[in-house]
C-alpha cells in the first residue's frame, strides 16, 4: 500500500477561479474588481491584474479572502453565485 506524504489541497485551477470571480462580479450589483480587492485588504490592482492576465496566478490566501468576501456580499444582496469546480492536488 502506498502512503501519501502530502495532504491533498482542494482548489480551483487559476483559470476556473478567474472565470468564477468574473461571473460573481457580474452577478453582484455595484461591485468592481478594485472595490472587492480593497475590501479584502489587497492592493487595488491585484485582482484586476489577475482577472486581465490569463497566465497570472493568485496566492491562496488572496483567493480565500476573495471567496469569503464574495459570498458575504452575495448573501447581503440575496444573490446566488455561480458554481466553481474544485479538484484535489497533491
DRENFILUM-590267 format. One record per residue: residue in three letters; chain; x, y, z of N, C-alpha, C, CB in turn. Coordinates in nm, 2 decimals, always signed. Each point is the difference from the previous one (the first is absolute). Glycine has a CB too. Layout:
# DRENFILUM-590267
  res  chain    n.px    n.py    n.pz   ca.px   ca.py   ca.pz    c.px    c.py    c.pz   cb.px   cb.py   cb.pz
  ALA      A       X       Y       Z       X       Y       Z       X       Y       Z       X       Y       Z
...
# end
This chain:
# DRENFILUM-590267
  res  chain    n.px    n.py    n.pz   ca.px   ca.py   ca.pz    c.px    c.py    c.pz   cb.px   cb.py   cb.pz
  UNK      A   +0.08   -0.12   +0.00   -0.08   +0.12   +0.00   +0.09   +0.12   +0.00   -0.19   -0.12   +0.12
  UNK      A   +0.15   +0.22   -0.20   +0.08   +0.12   -0.01   -0.06   +0.10   +0.10   +0.06   -0.04   -0.25
  UNK      A   +0.03   +0.11   +0.32   -0.04   +0.10   +0.10   +0.03   +0.14   -0.06   +0.05   -0.16   +0.19
  UNK      A   -0.14   +0.25   -0.18   +0.02   +0.13   -0.04   +0.06   +0.08   +0.10   -0.20   -0.01   -0.14
  UNK      A   +0.30   +0.09   +0.11   +0.08   +0.08   +0.09   -0.05   +0.15   -0.01   +0.19   -0.15   -0.02
  UNK      A   -0.28   +0.18   -0.06   -0.06   +0.13   -0.01   -0.15   +0.00   +0.01   +0.19   +0.07   -0.15
  UNK      A   -0.24   +0.03   +0.20   -0.14   +0.02   +0.02   -0.06   +0.06   -0.13   +0.02   +0.03   +0.25
  UNK      A   -0.12   -0.09   -0.31   -0.06   +0.06   -0.12   -0.06   +0.13   +0.03   -0.04   -0.23   -0.09
  UNK      A   +0.06   +0.32   +0.00   -0.05   +0.14   +0.00   -0.11   +0.01   -0.10   +0.22   +0.10   +0.08
  UNK      A   -0.34   -0.05   -0.04   -0.11   +0.01   -0.09   -0.02   +0.14   -0.04   -0.11   -0.19   +0.11
  UNK      A   +0.15   +0.22   -0.24   -0.01   +0.14   -0.05   -0.05   -0.01   -0.14   +0.18   +0.08   +0.15
  UNK      A   -0.23   +0.03   -0.20   -0.03   +0.01   -0.14   +0.13   +0.05   -0.07   -0.25   +0.06   +0.05
  UNK      A   +0.27   -0.11   -0.17   +0.11   +0.05   -0.08   -0.02   +0.15   -0.03   +0.04   -0.23   -0.11
  UNK      A   +0.07   +0.30   +0.10   -0.01   +0.15   -0.02   -0.10   +0.04   -0.11   +0.24   +0.01   +0.08
  UNK      A   -0.24   -0.08   -0.19   -0.09   +0.04   -0.11   -0.15   -0.02   +0.04   +0.18   -0.06   -0.17
  UNK      A   -0.21   -0.05   +0.25   -0.13   -0.02   +0.05   -0.04   +0.10   +0.11   +0.02   -0.24   -0.06
  UNK      A   +0.07   +0.27   +0.14   -0.02   +0.10   +0.11   -0.02   +0.14   -0.06   +0.14   -0.13   +0.16
  UNK      A   -0.06   +0.16   -0.26   -0.02   +0.13   -0.08   -0.14   +0.02   -0.05   +0.25   -0.01   -0.06
  UNK      A   -0.29   -0.10   -0.01   -0.14   +0.00   -0.06   -0.10   +0.02   +0.11   +0.08   -0.14   -0.20
  UNK      A   -0.07   +0.07   +0.31   -0.09   +0.00   +0.11   -0.01   +0.15   +0.06   +0.04   -0.25   +0.05
  UNK      A   +0.08   +0.31   -0.03   +0.00   +0.13   +0.05   -0.07   +0.10   -0.10   +0.21   -0.05   +0.13
  UNK      A   -0.18   +0.04   -0.25   -0.06   +0.08   -0.10   -0.15   -0.02   -0.01   +0.21   +0.00   -0.13
  UNK      A   -0.26   -0.12   +0.14   -0.14   -0.03   +0.00   -0.07   +0.06   +0.13   +0.04   -0.20   -0.14
  UNK      A   +0.03   +0.19   +0.25   -0.05   +0.05   +0.13   -0.01   +0.15   +0.00   +0.10   -0.20   +0.12
  UNK      A   +0.00   +0.26   -0.17   +0.00   +0.15   -0.01   -0.12   +0.05   -0.09   +0.25   +0.01   +0.03
  UNK      A   -0.27   -0.09   -0.14   -0.11   +0.04   -0.09   -0.14   -0.02   +0.07   +0.14   -0.07   -0.20
  UNK      A   -0.15   -0.03   +0.29   -0.12   -0.02   +0.07   -0.03   +0.10   +0.11   +0.03   -0.24   -0.05
  UNK      A   +0.07   +0.30   +0.11   -0.02   +0.09   +0.11   -0.01   +0.14   -0.06   +0.13   -0.15   +0.16
  UNK      A   -0.21   +0.23   -0.09   -0.02   +0.14   -0.04   +0.09   +0.09   +0.07   -0.24   -0.05   -0.04
  UNK      A   +0.30   +0.14   -0.04   +0.09   +0.10   +0.06   +0.13   -0.04   +0.05   -0.20   +0.11   +0.06
  UNK      A   +0.25   -0.23   -0.11   +0.13   -0.05   +0.05   +0.10   -0.01   -0.12   -0.12   -0.13   +0.19
  UNK      A   +0.23   +0.19   -0.17   +0.10   +0.00   -0.11   +0.12   -0.09   +0.06   -0.07   +0.23   -0.10
  UNK      A   +0.16   -0.27   +0.01   +0.12   -0.07   +0.04   +0.08   +0.08   +0.10   +0.00   -0.12   -0.22
  UNK      A   +0.01   +0.25   +0.20   +0.08   +0.09   +0.08   -0.06   +0.01   +0.14   +0.08   +0.13   -0.20
  UNK      A   -0.21   -0.10   +0.20   -0.07   +0.01   +0.13   +0.00   -0.13   +0.08   -0.15   +0.18   -0.09
  UNK      A   +0.14   -0.29   +0.03   +0.01   -0.13   +0.06   +0.14   -0.02   +0.06   -0.18   -0.10   -0.15
  UNK      A   +0.28   +0.13   +0.07   +0.14   -0.02   +0.05   +0.02   +0.08   +0.12   +0.08   -0.04   -0.23
  UNK      A   -0.12   +0.17   +0.23   +0.02   +0.08   +0.12   -0.08   -0.05   +0.12   +0.03   +0.20   -0.15
  UNK      A   -0.15   -0.25   +0.13   -0.08   -0.06   +0.11   +0.07   -0.12   +0.06   -0.21   +0.09   -0.10
  UNK      A   +0.29   -0.16   +0.02   +0.07   -0.12   +0.04   +0.14   +0.03   +0.06   -0.12   -0.13   -0.17
  UNK      A   +0.15   +0.26   +0.17   +0.13   +0.04   +0.06   +0.12   -0.02   -0.10   -0.09   -0.06   +0.22
  UNK      A   +0.06   +0.05   -0.35   +0.10   -0.02   -0.10   +0.03   +0.13   -0.07   -0.08   -0.23   -0.04
  UNK      A   +0.19   +0.24   -0.03   +0.03   +0.11   -0.08   -0.11   +0.03   -0.11   +0.24   -0.04   +0.04
  UNK      A   -0.26   +0.16   -0.07   -0.12   +0.03   -0.09   +0.01   -0.06   -0.14   -0.02   +0.21   +0.12
  UNK      A   +0.14   -0.24   -0.16   +0.02   -0.06   -0.14   +0.02   -0.15   +0.00   +0.10   +0.22   -0.07
  UNK      A   -0.09   -0.28   +0.19   +0.03   -0.15   +0.00   -0.10   -0.08   -0.07   +0.12   +0.04   +0.22
  UNK      A   -0.25   -0.02   -0.18   -0.10   -0.08   -0.06   -0.02   +0.03   -0.15   -0.11   -0.01   +0.22
  UNK      A   +0.11   +0.14   -0.25   -0.02   +0.04   -0.14   +0.11   -0.06   -0.09   -0.11   +0.21   +0.07
  UNK      A   +0.23   -0.21   -0.02   +0.12   -0.06   -0.08   -0.02   -0.15   -0.01   +0.15   +0.18   +0.08
  UNK      A   -0.20   -0.25   +0.02   -0.02   -0.14   -0.01   -0.11   -0.03   -0.10   +0.07   -0.03   +0.24
  UNK      A   -0.18   +0.11   -0.24   -0.11   -0.03   -0.09   +0.03   +0.03   -0.14   -0.15   +0.06   +0.19
  UNK      A   +0.24   +0.04   -0.22   +0.03   +0.04   -0.13   +0.12   -0.07   -0.06   -0.10   +0.22   +0.05
  UNK      A   +0.17   -0.30   +0.02   +0.12   -0.06   -0.05   -0.01   -0.15   +0.01   +0.14   +0.19   +0.08
  UNK      A   -0.17   -0.26   -0.19   -0.03   -0.14   -0.01   +0.10   -0.09   +0.07   -0.12   +0.05   -0.21
  UNK      A   +0.25   -0.03   +0.20   +0.10   -0.09   +0.06   +0.04   +0.04   +0.15   +0.08   -0.05   -0.23
  UNK      A   -0.15   +0.15   +0.28   +0.03   +0.05   +0.14   -0.06   -0.09   +0.10   +0.01   +0.23   -0.08
  UNK      A   +0.06   -0.26   +0.19   -0.05   -0.08   +0.11   -0.03   +0.10   +0.12   +0.14   -0.20   -0.08
  UNK      A   -0.21   +0.14   +0.18   -0.03   +0.08   +0.12   +0.03   -0.08   +0.12   -0.18   +0.12   -0.13
  UNK      A   +0.22   -0.05   +0.24   +0.03   -0.07   +0.12   -0.12   -0.06   +0.06   +0.19   +0.16   +0.04
  UNK      A   -0.17   -0.28   +0.02   -0.12   -0.07   +0.06   -0.06   +0.09   +0.11   +0.11   -0.22   -0.05
  UNK      A   -0.04   +0.29   +0.13   -0.05   +0.09   +0.10   -0.09   +0.11   -0.06   +0.20   -0.05   +0.15
  UNK      A   -0.16   +0.10   -0.27   -0.08   +0.10   -0.07   -0.12   -0.06   -0.05   +0.21   +0.13   -0.06
  UNK      A   -0.20   -0.25   +0.00   -0.12   -0.07   -0.05   -0.10   -0.03   +0.11   +0.14   -0.10   -0.18
  UNK      A   -0.09   +0.06   +0.29   -0.09   -0.02   +0.12   -0.07   +0.13   +0.04   +0.15   -0.19   +0.08
  UNK      A   -0.08   +0.29   -0.07   -0.06   +0.13   +0.04   -0.10   +0.05   -0.10   +0.21   +0.06   +0.12
  UNK      A   -0.18   -0.08   -0.25   -0.10   +0.04   -0.10   -0.12   -0.09   +0.00   +0.19   +0.08   -0.14
  UNK      A   -0.18   -0.21   +0.16   -0.11   -0.09   +0.00   -0.09   +0.04   +0.12   +0.14   -0.18   -0.10
  UNK      A   -0.08   +0.20   +0.22   -0.08   +0.03   +0.12   -0.08   +0.13   -0.02   +0.17   -0.12   +0.14
  UNK      A   -0.10   +0.22   -0.19   -0.07   +0.13   -0.02   -0.11   -0.01   -0.11   +0.22   +0.12   +0.07
  UNK      A   -0.19   -0.19   -0.18   -0.11   -0.01   -0.10   -0.12   -0.07   +0.06   +0.18   -0.01   -0.18
  UNK      A   -0.16   -0.10   +0.26   -0.11   -0.07   +0.05   -0.08   +0.09   +0.10   +0.13   -0.22   -0.03
  UNK      A   -0.05   +0.30   +0.11   -0.07   +0.09   +0.10   -0.08   +0.10   -0.08   +0.19   -0.03   +0.16
  UNK      A   -0.14   +0.09   -0.26   -0.07   +0.10   -0.08   -0.12   -0.06   -0.07   +0.22   +0.13   -0.03
  UNK      A   -0.21   -0.25   -0.02   -0.11   -0.07   -0.07   -0.11   -0.02   +0.10   +0.16   -0.11   -0.16
  UNK      A   -0.13   +0.07   +0.29   -0.10   -0.02   +0.10   -0.07   +0.13   +0.03   +0.14   -0.20   +0.10
  UNK      A   -0.06   +0.31   -0.09   -0.06   +0.13   +0.03   -0.10   +0.04   -0.11   +0.21   +0.06   +0.13
  UNK      A   -0.17   -0.09   -0.26   -0.09   +0.04   -0.11   -0.10   -0.11   -0.04   +0.19   +0.14   -0.08
  UNK      A   -0.18   -0.25   +0.15   -0.09   -0.11   -0.03   +0.01   -0.05   -0.15   -0.16   +0.08   +0.18
  UNK      A   +0.29   -0.10   -0.21   +0.03   -0.04   -0.14   +0.07   -0.13   +0.01   +0.03   +0.24   -0.08
  UNK      A   -0.06   -0.33   -0.01   +0.07   -0.13   -0.01   +0.12   +0.01   -0.09   -0.21   -0.12   +0.04
  UNK      A   +0.33   +0.08   +0.00   +0.12   +0.01   -0.08   +0.01   -0.12   -0.08   +0.11   +0.13   +0.18
  UNK      A   -0.04   -0.12   -0.29   +0.02   -0.12   -0.09   +0.08   -0.11   +0.08   +0.00   +0.15   -0.21
  UNK      A   -0.01   -0.27   +0.16   +0.08   -0.11   +0.06   +0.14   +0.00   -0.05   -0.22   -0.14   +0.03
  UNK      A   +0.31   +0.09   +0.05   +0.14   -0.02   -0.05   +0.04   -0.15   +0.04   +0.05   +0.25   +0.03
  UNK      A   +0.01   -0.31   -0.13   +0.05   -0.14   +0.02   +0.14   +0.01   +0.07   -0.14   -0.08   -0.20
  UNK      A   +0.15   +0.00   +0.30   +0.14   -0.02   +0.06   +0.05   -0.14   -0.02   -0.06   +0.18   +0.17
  UNK      A   +0.19   -0.19   -0.17   +0.06   -0.13   -0.02   +0.11   -0.02   +0.11   -0.04   +0.01   -0.25
  UNK      A   +0.07   -0.13   +0.28   +0.10   -0.03   +0.10   +0.14   +0.00   -0.07   -0.16   -0.14   +0.13
  UNK      A   +0.25   +0.21   -0.07   +0.14   +0.01   -0.04   +0.09   -0.05   +0.11   -0.05   +0.20   -0.16
  UNK      A   +0.15   -0.27   +0.12   +0.10   -0.04   +0.11   +0.01   -0.14   +0.03   -0.04   +0.21   +0.09
# end
